[in-house]
Amino acid sequence: MKTNRTDSSAQSWFRSANCDARYGVALAAIVLLLLGLGASGDWGRQSLQYQRDALTHYQWWRLLSAHLVHLGWQHALLNCGGLALLWMLFAREFSPRRWLWIALLAIATIDAGLWFLRPAVDWYVGASGVLHGTWAAGACAMYRRGDALGAALLLLLIVKLIYEQQSGASLFDADLPLVPAAHLFGTLGGLIGAVLPRAAAKPL
């Protein structure tokens, strides 16, 4: 009987953390993808990063792959930790298909924003811009269904963005180089994905 209660408690915790069943598998798969690309080292980063000159030579895969590679293990682990936290908070706010839509919109707004509005940015790597879009969408969904935590998380996100735009440094790790515009554009993409098309969030 003690073993059964322990199993039930563990299952309950994993579900409350959005890490149960397919959710846990999906999170592990994304983390392994990010870390696996990190193992490709400088070669992988140079081949996959957003690079303005390379894009003019039709290397368009970089528009997607740039958001999956990182500066190094510290950068990758920081983003994986952020992903896990956001997953625990928001994974059930939308369906998996809707989350894919949100992530792709965040990627598109980052890429378009950097290309058209920040031409001085020659290169970019990292998932943090997309994570900011995830944060914005999840907190927005939470707020729209009446959860006060959503409003608090949106306010925290706004404060973070203002700090980064003014300081040019990351709020969580000042040693890592930062492209503040990517976080801003990713946030805008996440908000757009959360409200367009206008559909109520569907916790599963």
Z-matrix of the N, CA and C atoms (Angstrom, degrees):
N
C 1 1.466
C 2 1.518 1 110.80
N 3 1.310 2 117.15 1 -37.84
C 4 1.465 3 120.74 2 179.79
C 5 1.523 4 110.76 3 -63.13
N 6 1.336 5 115.77 4 -40.19
C 7 1.473 6 120.11 5 179.22
C 8 1.516 7 110.73 6 -64.19
N 9 1.334 8 117.52 7 -41.40
C 10 1.458 9 121.02 8 179.77
C 11 1.519 10 111.31 9 -62.15
N 12 1.351 11 116.87 10 -42.23
C 13 1.462 12 120.39 11 179.88
C 14 1.518 13 109.96 12 -64.92
N 15 1.325 14 116.74 13 -39.26
C 16 1.465 15 120.15 14 178.86
C 17 1.520 16 110.97 15 -63.53
N 18 1.351 17 116.33 16 -44.79
C 19 1.452 18 120.29 17 178.89
C 20 1.514 19 110.92 18 -60.99
N 21 1.333 20 116.61 19 -42.98
C 22 1.451 21 121.27 20 -179.24
C 23 1.522 22 110.71 21 -64.01
N 24 1.318 23 116.25 22 -41.08
C 25 1.460 24 120.66 23 178.87
C 26 1.520 25 111.28 24 -65.11
N 27 1.331 26 116.48 25 -41.67
C 28 1.465 27 120.35 26 178.71
C 29 1.519 28 110.95 27 -64.31
N 30 1.325 29 117.16 28 -43.43
C 31 1.461 30 120.66 29 178.71
C 32 1.519 31 110.74 30 -62.24
N 33 1.322 32 116.03 31 -39.68
C 34 1.463 33 120.22 32 178.77
C 35 1.526 34 111.13 33 -63.93
N 36 1.339 35 116.42 34 -40.81
C 37 1.465 36 119.31 35 179.89
C 38 1.515 37 110.65 36 -65.74
N 39 1.336 38 117.29 37 -45.40
C 40 1.460 39 120.03 38 -179.81
C 41 1.529 40 111.08 39 -61.08
N 42 1.322 41 116.35 40 -38.53
C 43 1.462 42 118.62 41 178.33
C 44 1.522 43 110.81 42 -67.63
N 45 1.329 44 116.92 43 -41.87
C 46 1.463 45 119.73 44 -179.71
C 47 1.524 46 111.77 45 -65.42
N 48 1.343 47 116.22 46 -26.53
C 49 1.464 48 121.50 47 178.41
C 50 1.528 49 111.70 48 -93.35
N 51 1.349 50 116.84 49 6.77
C 52 1.463 51 122.35 50 -179.36
C 53 1.525 52 112.18 51 57.86
N 54 1.328 53 115.86 52 35.28
C 55 1.465 54 121.23 53 179.85
C 56 1.521 55 111.84 54 -119.08
N 57 1.316 56 117.18 55 15.95
C 58 1.455 57 120.77 56 -178.90
C 59 1.528 58 110.72 57 -87.94
N 60 1.298 59 115.62 58 152.57
C 61 1.465 60 124.06 59 171.51
C 62 1.524 61 111.72 60 46.33
N 63 1.335 62 117.51 61 -126.81
C 64 1.472 63 120.76 62 -174.22
C 65 1.520 64 111.73 63 -66.37
N 66 1.326 65 117.23 64 -25.40
C 67 1.467 66 119.41 65 178.03
C 68 1.528 67 110.46 66 -65.74
N 69 1.319 68 115.38 67 -44.38
C 70 1.458 69 119.39 68 178.41
C 71 1.514 70 112.05 69 -64.70
N 72 1.330 71 116.09 70 -40.09
C 73 1.464 72 120.31 71 179.08
C 74 1.523 73 110.29 72 -64.21
N 75 1.333 74 116.90 73 -43.51
C 76 1.465 75 120.81 74 -179.36
C 77 1.528 76 111.17 75 -63.76
N 78 1.325 77 117.15 76 -44.04
C 79 1.459 78 120.27 77 178.52
C 80 1.520 79 111.02 78 -61.27
N 81 1.329 80 116.67 79 -46.21
C 82 1.466 81 120.58 80 179.46
C 83 1.526 82 111.00 81 -61.43
N 84 1.337 83 117.21 82 -38.78
C 85 1.458 84 120.64 83 -179.11
C 86 1.528 85 111.34 84 -65.37
N 87 1.334 86 117.10 85 -41.33
C 88 1.464 87 120.28 86 -179.94
C 89 1.527 88 110.28 87 -67.50
N 90 1.325 89 116.67 88 -42.71
C 91 1.461 90 120.21 89 179.08
C 92 1.526 91 110.41 90 -62.39
N 93 1.326 92 116.92 91 -43.67
C 94 1.468 93 120.44 92 178.90
C 95 1.530 94 111.35 93 -63.65
N 96 1.336 95 116.96 94 -36.47
C 97 1.460 96 120.26 95 177.28
C 98 1.527 97 110.57 96 -63.19
N 99 1.335 98 116.79 97 -47.28
C 100 1.460 99 120.36 98 -179.49
C 101 1.521 100 111.72 99 -63.39
N 102 1.329 101 116.35 100 -43.13
C 103 1.459 102 119.79 101 -179.91
C 104 1.526 103 111.27 102 -71.85
N 105 1.327 104 116.43 103 -35.29
C 106 1.457 105 119.87 104 178.36
C 107 1.519 106 111.62 105 -63.68
N 108 1.328 107 116.99 106 -41.88
C 109 1.461 108 120.11 107 176.72
C 110 1.526 109 110.71 108 -67.87
N 111 1.331 110 115.50 109 -29.31
C 112 1.464 111 118.86 110 176.25
C 113 1.513 112 111.49 111 -63.76
N 114 1.327 113 116.57 112 -30.43
C 115 1.462 114 120.67 113 180.00
C 116 1.522 115 112.35 114 -70.48
N 117 1.334 116 117.17 115 -13.57
C 118 1.463 117 119.79 116 178.75
C 119 1.520 118 112.33 117 -74.82
N 120 1.342 119 116.76 118 -11.81
C 121 1.459 120 121.30 119 173.09
C 122 1.517 121 114.13 120 67.28
N 123 1.327 122 115.12 121 -152.10
C 124 1.465 123 121.18 122 -176.11
C 125 1.521 124 111.97 123 -61.92
N 126 1.346 125 116.33 124 -37.32
C 127 1.464 126 119.35 125 -179.14
C 128 1.531 127 110.72 126 -60.45
N 129 1.332 128 116.29 127 -47.80
C 130 1.452 129 120.17 128 -179.51
C 131 1.519 130 111.84 129 -63.94
N 132 1.318 131 115.39 130 -41.87
C 133 1.463 132 119.27 131 -179.62
C 134 1.526 133 111.33 132 -63.78
N 135 1.309 134 117.01 133 -44.24
C 136 1.459 135 120.40 134 -179.94
C 137 1.533 136 111.71 135 -65.72
N 138 1.318 137 116.26 136 -32.93
C 139 1.462 138 120.69 137 -177.14
C 140 1.519 139 113.24 138 -80.97
N 141 1.337 140 117.11 139 -22.80
C 142 1.461 141 120.67 140 -170.33
C 143 1.522 142 114.16 141 -115.64
N 144 1.311 143 118.97 142 -14.56
C 145 1.459 144 120.80 143 -175.81
C 146 1.530 145 112.25 144 -68.16
N 147 1.335 146 115.01 145 156.49
C 148 1.461 147 120.56 146 168.72
C 149 1.516 148 106.50 147 -64.71
N 150 1.313 149 115.87 148 121.87
C 151 1.454 150 120.92 149 -179.25
C 152 1.526 151 107.39 150 -141.78
N 153 1.297 152 115.69 151 115.48
C 154 1.458 153 121.02 152 -170.32
C 155 1.523 154 112.62 153 -57.56
N 156 1.309 155 116.47 154 -45.57
C 157 1.459 156 119.64 155 -178.63
C 158 1.526 157 111.05 156 -64.96
N 159 1.340 158 116.94 157 -40.38
C 160 1.463 159 120.04 158 179.86
C 161 1.525 160 111.36 159 -65.35
N 162 1.327 161 117.49 160 -34.42
C 163 1.466 162 120.56 161 178.97
C 164 1.522 163 111.50 162 -66.94
N 165 1.321 164 116.95 163 -32.30
C 166 1.469 165 119.08 164 176.21
C 167 1.517 166 111.43 165 -68.72
N 168 1.335 167 116.41 166 -15.43
C 169 1.465 168 121.65 167 176.67
C 170 1.532 169 110.94 168 -103.74
N 171 1.331 170 115.34 169 27.52
C 172 1.471 171 123.25 170 170.77
C 173 1.524 172 114.65 171 67.82
N 174 1.317 173 118.87 172 24.73
C 175 1.466 174 121.45 173 175.49
C 176 1.533 175 108.56 174 -89.36
N 177 1.327 176 114.94 175 65.97
C 178 1.462 177 121.24 176 -169.30
C 179 1.520 178 113.76 177 -73.79
N 180 1.336 179 117.75 178 -15.74
C 181 1.470 180 118.27 179 177.46
C 182 1.526 181 111.00 180 -59.76
N 183 1.307 182 116.53 181 -23.31
C 184 1.462 183 121.08 182 -178.79
C 185 1.526 184 111.95 183 -63.48
N 186 1.312 185 117.63 184 -24.41
C 187 1.459 186 120.97 185 178.99
C 188 1.528 187 111.29 186 -63.31
N 189 1.316 188 116.60 187 -27.61
C 190 1.463 189 121.71 188 175.59
C 191 1.523 190 111.99 189 -98.43
N 192 1.320 191 116.56 190 -48.48
C 193 1.466 192 120.45 191 -172.53
C 194 1.525 193 113.05 192 -66.19
N 195 1.332 194 117.54 193 -25.30
C 196 1.469 195 120.36 194 -179.63
C 197 1.519 196 112.25 195 -57.91
N 198 1.333 197 116.29 196 -27.72
C 199 1.460 198 120.80 197 -176.03
C 200 1.527 199 112.47 198 -86.58
N 201 1.334 200 116.00 199 2.63
C 202 1.464 201 121.13 200 -178.38
C 203 1.524 202 112.56 201 -114.38
N 204 1.327 203 117.85 202 -12.80
C 205 1.458 204 121.11 203 -179.82
C 206 1.524 205 109.93 204 -108.67
N 207 1.348 206 115.62 205 158.85
C 208 1.464 207 120.48 206 -172.56
C 209 1.524 208 111.29 207 -135.24
N 210 1.314 209 115.03 208 170.58
C 211 1.453 210 120.85 209 -179.04
C 212 1.521 211 112.51 210 -68.90
N 213 1.311 212 116.51 211 -27.91
C 214 1.460 213 121.67 212 -178.28
C 215 1.518 214 109.07 213 177.40
N 216 1.331 215 116.32 214 -173.11
C 217 1.458 216 120.17 215 -176.56
C 218 1.526 217 112.22 216 -64.38
N 219 1.332 218 117.93 217 -37.88
C 220 1.459 219 119.99 218 179.64
C 221 1.522 220 110.82 219 -60.56
N 222 1.321 221 115.64 220 -45.88
C 223 1.461 222 121.43 221 179.36
C 224 1.529 223 110.82 222 -63.20
N 225 1.333 224 116.66 223 -45.14
C 226 1.462 225 120.94 224 -179.11
C 227 1.524 226 111.63 225 -64.01
N 228 1.325 227 116.81 226 -44.62
C 229 1.470 228 120.09 227 -179.11
C 230 1.525 229 111.43 228 -66.68
N 231 1.331 230 117.08 229 -36.34
C 232 1.457 231 120.26 230 177.67
C 233 1.527 232 110.37 231 -62.84
N 234 1.323 233 116.19 232 -43.72
C 235 1.460 234 119.16 233 179.27
C 236 1.523 235 112.12 234 -70.18
N 237 1.330 236 117.53 235 -35.50
C 238 1.466 237 120.29 236 176.13
C 239 1.525 238 110.69 237 -64.10
N 240 1.343 239 116.49 238 -39.82
C 241 1.459 240 119.97 239 176.14
C 242 1.513 241 111.41 240 -63.40
N 243 1.338 242 116.61 241 -42.12
C 244 1.458 243 120.23 242 177.06
C 245 1.510 244 111.86 243 -62.91
N 246 1.327 245 116.43 244 -41.02
C 247 1.461 246 120.63 245 177.20
C 248 1.522 247 111.16 246 -60.21
N 249 1.335 248 117.06 247 -45.88
C 250 1.463 249 120.67 248 -179.03
C 251 1.529 250 111.06 249 -61.49
N 252 1.330 251 117.26 250 -41.00
C 253 1.464 252 120.67 251 179.45
C 254 1.525 253 110.82 252 -65.40
N 255 1.327 254 116.79 253 -46.99
C 256 1.465 255 119.91 254 179.61
C 257 1.523 256 110.74 255 -64.63
N 258 1.337 257 116.69 256 -35.78
C 259 1.462 258 120.84 257 177.58
C 260 1.529 259 110.35 258 -61.27
N 261 1.327 260 115.86 259 -44.39
C 262 1.466 261 120.30 260 179.70
C 263 1.524 262 111.56 261 -62.36
N 264 1.316 263 116.37 262 -34.65
C 265 1.465 264 121.04 263 -178.04
C 266 1.527 265 113.05 264 -79.62
N 267 1.337 266 116.65 265 -40.67
C 268 1.460 267 119.18 266 -162.17
C 269 1.524 268 116.92 267 -124.77
N 270 1.318 269 120.31 268 -6.30
C 271 1.473 270 120.59 269 -167.60
C 272 1.526 271 113.01 270 -53.74
N 273 1.320 272 117.90 271 -34.00
C 274 1.461 273 120.09 272 -176.61
C 275 1.531 274 113.41 273 -93.12
N 276 1.316 275 117.29 274 5.64
C 277 1.463 276 118.93 275 179.14
C 278 1.527 277 111.80 276 -70.24
N 279 1.331 278 116.90 277 -28.54
C 280 1.457 279 121.58 278 178.47
C 281 1.527 280 109.17 279 -135.25
N 282 1.315 281 115.46 280 164.20
C 283 1.470 282 120.43 281 174.15
C 284 1.526 283 109.26 282 -71.14
N 285 1.337 284 118.06 283 158.29
C 286 1.470 285 119.95 284 177.12
C 287 1.527 286 112.90 285 -54.87
N 288 1.329 287 117.52 286 -39.87
C 289 1.470 288 120.36 287 179.19
C 290 1.527 289 110.88 288 -63.46
N 291 1.327 290 116.12 289 -40.43
C 292 1.467 291 119.33 290 179.30
C 293 1.527 292 110.74 291 -67.60
N 294 1.323 293 117.96 292 -37.19
C 295 1.461 294 120.55 293 177.05
C 296 1.524 295 110.92 294 -63.97
N 297 1.322 296 116.75 295 -37.68
C 298 1.463 297 119.56 296 176.99
C 299 1.518 298 110.33 297 -62.90
N 300 1.316 299 116.63 298 -42.64
C 301 1.464 300 122.38 299 176.49
C 302 1.525 301 110.63 300 -58.98
N 303 1.318 302 117.06 301 -44.38
C 304 1.460 303 121.62 302 179.78
C 305 1.523 304 111.15 303 -64.27
N 306 1.330 305 116.90 304 -44.87
C 307 1.468 306 120.55 305 -179.88
C 308 1.523 307 111.11 306 -62.88
N 309 1.331 308 117.28 307 -42.47
C 310 1.463 309 120.23 308 -179.94
C 311 1.524 310 111.36 309 -66.83
N 312 1.324 311 117.51 310 -36.69
C 313 1.461 312 119.98 311 176.62
C 314 1.525 313 110.99 312 -66.53
N 315 1.330 314 116.31 313 -40.05
C 316 1.467 315 119.57 314 177.25
C 317 1.524 316 110.29 315 -61.69
N 318 1.331 317 116.69 316 -44.03
C 319 1.462 318 120.79 317 178.08
C 320 1.523 319 110.65 318 -61.29
N 321 1.336 320 116.27 319 -44.18
C 322 1.465 321 120.40 320 -178.45
C 323 1.527 322 111.49 321 -64.13
N 324 1.328 323 117.49 322 -41.71
C 325 1.467 324 119.13 323 -179.01
C 326 1.525 325 111.35 324 -70.56
N 327 1.328 326 117.15 325 -35.08
C 328 1.474 327 119.62 326 175.71
C 329 1.525 328 110.14 327 -63.38
N 330 1.325 329 116.34 328 -50.67
C 331 1.459 330 120.32 329 -178.21
C 332 1.528 331 111.53 330 -61.16
N 333 1.331 332 116.15 331 -46.57
C 334 1.468 333 119.66 332 -179.22
C 335 1.526 334 110.84 333 -66.20
N 336 1.338 335 116.05 334 -40.75
C 337 1.455 336 119.66 335 -179.61
C 338 1.520 337 112.21 336 -63.70
N 339 1.326 338 115.93 337 -44.60
C 340 1.468 339 119.20 338 179.05
C 341 1.524 340 110.99 339 -65.41
N 342 1.333 341 116.57 340 -41.08
C 343 1.461 342 119.59 341 -176.02
C 344 1.530 343 111.99 342 -68.99
N 345 1.335 344 116.23 343 -46.85
C 346 1.464 345 120.03 344 -173.09
C 347 1.532 346 114.03 345 -91.20
N 348 1.337 347 117.00 346 -32.68
C 349 1.461 348 119.77 347 -173.07
C 350 1.521 349 113.81 348 -107.90
N 351 1.329 350 117.60 349 -17.89
C 352 1.467 351 121.04 350 179.56
C 353 1.529 352 109.92 351 -128.90
N 354 1.327 353 118.06 352 62.00
C 355 1.477 354 119.98 353 -177.91
C 356 1.519 355 113.74 354 -63.39
N 357 1.333 356 117.08 355 -16.46
C 358 1.469 357 119.52 356 178.46
C 359 1.523 358 112.35 357 -74.24
N 360 1.326 359 117.57 358 -15.40
C 361 1.470 360 120.90 359 178.70
C 362 1.526 361 108.08 360 -79.72
N 363 1.311 362 116.61 361 108.68
C 364 1.466 363 121.57 362 -177.49
C 365 1.526 364 112.58 363 -82.41
N 366 1.337 365 116.73 364 -32.73
C 367 1.458 366 119.06 365 -177.71
C 368 1.529 367 109.82 366 -149.26
N 369 1.330 368 114.49 367 158.58
C 370 1.465 369 120.68 368 -177.66
C 371 1.522 370 108.83 369 -158.15
N 372 1.339 371 116.17 370 140.46
C 373 1.464 372 121.54 371 172.64
C 374 1.528 373 108.90 372 -141.10
N 375 1.321 374 115.75 373 158.54
C 376 1.454 375 120.13 374 171.07
C 377 1.513 376 114.40 375 118.34
N 378 1.329 377 114.68 376 153.31
C 379 1.462 378 121.83 377 -179.54
C 380 1.521 379 112.67 378 -91.70
N 381 1.324 380 118.17 379 -0.90
C 382 1.455 381 119.74 380 -171.43
C 383 1.525 382 113.21 381 -63.88
N 384 1.335 383 117.59 382 -34.41
C 385 1.458 384 119.09 383 177.68
C 386 1.516 385 111.46 384 -62.24
N 387 1.340 386 116.23 385 -44.48
C 388 1.469 387 120.47 386 177.70
C 389 1.525 388 110.58 387 -65.98
N 390 1.322 389 117.32 388 -36.62
C 391 1.466 390 120.52 389 177.70
C 392 1.522 391 110.79 390 -63.46
N 393 1.321 392 117.88 391 -36.51
C 394 1.460 393 119.78 392 175.93
C 395 1.530 394 110.80 393 -65.84
N 396 1.327 395 116.44 394 -35.93
C 397 1.451 396 119.09 395 174.53
C 398 1.519 397 112.07 396 -64.65
N 399 1.332 398 115.96 397 -39.46
C 400 1.460 399 121.18 398 176.65
C 401 1.520 400 110.90 399 -63.25
N 402 1.320 401 116.06 400 -44.31
C 403 1.463 402 121.89 401 177.84
C 404 1.528 403 109.90 402 -57.92
N 405 1.322 404 116.62 403 -48.94
C 406 1.462 405 121.08 404 -177.43
C 407 1.526 406 111.04 405 -62.46
N 408 1.330 407 116.77 406 -45.64
C 409 1.466 408 120.28 407 -178.24
C 410 1.521 409 111.80 408 -65.95
N 411 1.338 410 116.66 409 -45.31
C 412 1.456 411 119.96 410 -179.15
C 413 1.509 412 112.62 411 -64.75
N 414 1.330 413 117.04 412 -43.71
C 415 1.462 414 120.45 413 179.61
C 416 1.519 415 110.89 414 -66.44
N 417 1.341 416 116.37 415 -37.20
C 418 1.459 417 120.86 416 177.35
C 419 1.529 418 110.82 417 -62.59
N 420 1.329 419 116.38 418 -44.53
C 421 1.466 420 120.30 419 178.61
C 422 1.524 421 111.09 420 -62.83
N 423 1.319 422 115.53 421 -41.64
C 424 1.457 423 120.76 422 179.33
C 425 1.530 424 110.80 423 -62.10
N 426 1.329 425 115.30 424 -44.24
C 427 1.471 426 120.65 425 179.56
C 428 1.528 427 111.04 426 -64.72
N 429 1.313 428 117.69 427 -41.29
C 430 1.466 429 121.25 428 -176.56
C 431 1.516 430 112.55 429 -67.16
N 432 1.334 431 117.07 430 -24.69
C 433 1.471 432 118.37 431 176.35
C 434 1.521 433 112.52 432 -94.62
N 435 1.337 434 116.71 433 11.38
C 436 1.456 435 121.24 434 170.90
C 437 1.504 436 116.30 435 92.29
N 438 1.329 437 118.46 436 12.57
C 439 1.457 438 121.68 437 179.32
C 440 1.530 439 108.86 438 -88.48
N 441 1.332 440 116.94 439 118.86
C 442 1.462 441 121.04 440 -177.64
C 443 1.523 442 112.26 441 -62.66
N 444 1.334 443 117.41 442 -25.37
C 445 1.458 444 120.11 443 178.50
C 446 1.529 445 110.47 444 -60.74
N 447 1.326 446 116.66 445 -33.56
C 448 1.452 447 120.14 446 179.17
C 449 1.518 448 111.54 447 -61.18
N 450 1.333 449 117.27 448 -42.91
C 451 1.465 450 120.98 449 178.57
C 452 1.520 451 110.69 450 -63.91
N 453 1.339 452 117.00 451 -41.07
C 454 1.463 453 120.81 452 179.70
C 455 1.526 454 110.96 453 -64.35
N 456 1.325 455 116.44 454 -40.04
C 457 1.462 456 120.06 455 -179.58
C 458 1.528 457 111.43 456 -70.66
N 459 1.319 458 117.48 457 -34.99
C 460 1.466 459 120.30 458 175.15
C 461 1.524 460 110.72 459 -65.02
N 462 1.334 461 116.23 460 -41.35
C 463 1.465 462 120.26 461 178.65
C 464 1.521 463 110.38 462 -63.93
N 465 1.325 464 117.45 463 -43.19
C 466 1.462 465 121.22 464 177.87
C 467 1.526 466 110.54 465 -60.89
N 468 1.326 467 116.75 466 -40.64
C 469 1.461 468 120.91 467 178.90
C 470 1.533 469 110.76 468 -63.10
N 471 1.320 470 116.55 469 -43.04
C 472 1.470 471 120.21 470 179.18
C 473 1.520 472 110.78 471 -62.23
N 474 1.331 473 116.67 472 -44.93
C 475 1.470 474 120.91 473 179.08
C 476 1.527 475 109.92 474 -60.51
N 477 1.323 476 116.66 475 -43.41
C 478 1.468 477 120.90 476 179.46
C 479 1.526 478 111.03 477 -61.17
N 480 1.316 479 116.64 478 -45.55
C 481 1.461 480 120.52 479 -178.74
C 482 1.531 481 111.26 480 -63.51
N 483 1.332 482 116.83 481 -42.62
C 484 1.467 483 120.36 482 179.28
C 485 1.520 484 110.69 483 -62.58
N 486 1.339 485 115.96 484 -44.20
C 487 1.466 486 119.97 485 178.95
C 488 1.526 487 110.61 486 -59.71
N 489 1.339 488 116.36 487 -46.16
C 490 1.460 489 119.82 488 -177.15
C 491 1.519 490 112.32 489 -68.16
N 492 1.339 491 117.15 490 -37.55
C 493 1.462 492 119.40 491 178.99
C 494 1.527 493 111.01 492 -65.45
N 495 1.328 494 116.47 493 -33.91
C 496 1.459 495 120.15 494 -177.70
C 497 1.519 496 112.51 495 -83.73
N 498 1.324 497 116.78 496 -38.40
C 499 1.471 498 120.63 497 -174.61
C 500 1.521 499 113.09 498 -92.71
N 501 1.340 500 116.50 499 -27.34
C 502 1.455 501 120.29 500 -175.03
C 503 1.507 502 113.46 501 74.38
N 504 1.341 503 117.13 502 10.11
C 505 1.468 504 122.20 503 -178.41
C 506 1.517 505 110.00 504 -122.39
N 507 1.333 506 115.74 505 151.99
C 508 1.447 507 120.83 506 178.02
C 509 1.524 508 110.83 507 -70.91
N 510 1.315 509 115.40 508 140.73
C 511 1.461 510 120.03 509 177.70
C 512 1.518 511 111.51 510 -69.38
N 513 1.349 512 117.64 511 -27.09
C 514 1.458 513 121.57 512 -174.33
C 515 1.521 514 113.52 513 -99.96
N 516 1.327 515 117.77 514 -25.88
C 517 1.461 516 120.36 515 179.24
C 518 1.522 517 108.43 516 -152.23
N 519 1.332 518 115.76 517 95.18
C 520 1.463 519 121.20 518 -175.02
C 521 1.529 520 112.59 519 -68.47
N 522 1.342 521 117.75 520 -15.32
C 523 1.462 522 120.62 521 -177.52
C 524 1.522 523 112.91 522 -78.94
N 525 1.337 524 116.76 523 -22.02
C 526 1.456 525 119.50 524 -179.21
C 527 1.521 526 110.20 525 -82.29
N 528 1.348 527 117.53 526 136.52
C 529 1.464 528 119.32 527 174.99
C 530 1.525 529 109.75 528 -63.31
N 531 1.313 530 115.93 529 144.64
C 532 1.458 531 120.32 530 -171.95
C 533 1.524 532 110.18 531 -132.53
N 534 1.328 533 115.78 532 141.51
C 535 1.469 534 122.45 533 168.90
C 536 1.526 535 105.63 534 -110.87
N 537 1.339 536 118.62 535 90.33
C 538 1.463 537 120.86 536 -175.04
C 539 1.522 538 113.44 537 -55.61
N 540 1.331 539 116.63 538 -32.59
C 541 1.461 540 119.78 539 -178.45
C 542 1.529 541 111.54 540 -61.42
N 543 1.341 542 117.43 541 -33.16
C 544 1.464 543 120.36 542 -179.82
C 545 1.525 544 110.69 543 -63.33
N 546 1.321 545 117.00 544 -39.10
C 547 1.459 546 120.34 545 177.71
C 548 1.520 547 110.77 546 -66.82
N 549 1.324 548 116.20 547 -40.23
C 550 1.462 549 120.15 548 179.35
C 551 1.524 550 111.17 549 -66.31
N 552 1.322 551 117.11 550 -47.74
C 553 1.463 552 120.24 551 -179.75
C 554 1.526 553 111.10 552 -65.16
N 555 1.333 554 117.19 553 -38.48
C 556 1.459 555 120.31 554 177.50
C 557 1.517 556 111.81 555 -63.05
N 558 1.329 557 116.25 556 -39.96
C 559 1.468 558 120.77 557 177.23
C 560 1.521 559 110.96 558 -61.41
N 561 1.330 560 116.97 559 -44.62
C 562 1.465 561 120.57 560 178.94
C 563 1.528 562 110.96 561 -62.03
N 564 1.324 563 116.53 562 -41.41
C 565 1.458 564 119.64 563 178.12
C 566 1.519 565 112.27 564 -63.70
N 567 1.333 566 116.51 565 -40.46
C 568 1.454 567 120.29 566 178.25
C 569 1.514 568 112.49 567 -63.90
N 570 1.333 569 116.72 568 -40.83
C 571 1.464 570 120.57 569 178.17
C 572 1.522 571 111.17 570 -65.17
N 573 1.326 572 116.33 571 -41.47
C 574 1.462 573 119.66 572 177.44
C 575 1.526 574 110.25 573 -61.92
N 576 1.323 575 116.31 574 -43.76
C 577 1.456 576 120.15 575 179.69
C 578 1.517 577 113.42 576 -65.20
N 579 1.329 578 116.36 577 -27.81
C 580 1.463 579 120.46 578 -179.04
C 581 1.524 580 112.40 579 -75.88
N 582 1.314 581 117.50 580 -28.11
C 583 1.467 582 120.04 581 -174.15
C 584 1.524 583 113.77 582 -113.05
N 585 1.325 584 119.40 583 -13.03
C 586 1.454 585 122.52 584 179.84
C 587 1.526 586 109.95 585 -124.02
N 588 1.331 587 119.32 586 123.82
C 589 1.453 588 124.83 587 -6.35
C 590 1.523 589 110.67 588 -67.29
N 591 1.306 590 117.42 589 151.72
C 592 1.463 591 120.63 590 -177.66
C 593 1.519 592 108.87 591 -68.99
N 594 1.301 593 114.68 592 107.63
C 595 1.466 594 121.20 593 178.95
C 596 1.495 595 107.68 594 -145.29
N 597 1.299 596 116.78 595 139.41
C 598 1.450 597 120.35 596 -179.70
C 599 1.523 598 109.86 597 -64.47
N 600 1.332 599 115.55 598 141.93
C 601 1.460 600 119.76 599 174.43
C 602 1.520 601 109.03 600 -60.14
N 603 1.317 602 116.72 601 143.42
C 604 1.458 603 121.34 602 -174.99
C 605 1.529 604 109.81 603 -121.39
N 606 1.331 605 117.65 604 87.56
C 607 1.462 606 118.65 605 175.34
C 608 1.510 607 110.20 606 -58.61
N 609 1.312 608 117.30 607 140.65
C 610 1.469 609 121.15 608 -178.93
C 611 1.515 610 110.74 609 -109.18
